[in-house]
Amino acid sequence: MGGISFGSLLLIFLIVVLLFGTKRLREIGEDLGHAVRNFRKGLEGGDGALTRTKDHEPPTSPPPPQQP
């Protein structure tokens, strides 16, 4: 019912291997891994740890005005 079966995934995988070859698929995987790693480093600021500063905290609502 709309899902992809294991057999279909296996067939797609075999076609991709035949088109690109195992060496090229390995290179694509390595390049994709490097890209994801660099993207994460860019999000983290490059130092390897996520830090939160005052500039990135969500704004807080001001306290309600006090009535005399």
C-alpha positions, 0 to 999 in steps of 0.5 A, a space after each residue: 500500500 504505497 510502500 517500497 518493498 525490499 525487492 524493489 530496493 534491491 533492484 534499484 541498488 543493483 541498477 545503481 551499482 551497474 550504472 556507476 560501479 563500486 569504485 565510483 559509489 565509494 567515492 560518492 559516499 566519501 564525498 557525501 560524508 565529507 560534505 555532511 561533516 563540513 556542514 555540521 562543523 559550519 553549524 557548530 562554529 567549527 570548534 566541535 561543540 554547539 554553543 548557545 549565546 545570548 544572540 541565539 536565544 529566543 526572545 522572551 516576552 516582557 512582563 505585563 504592566 503593573 496596574 496602580 
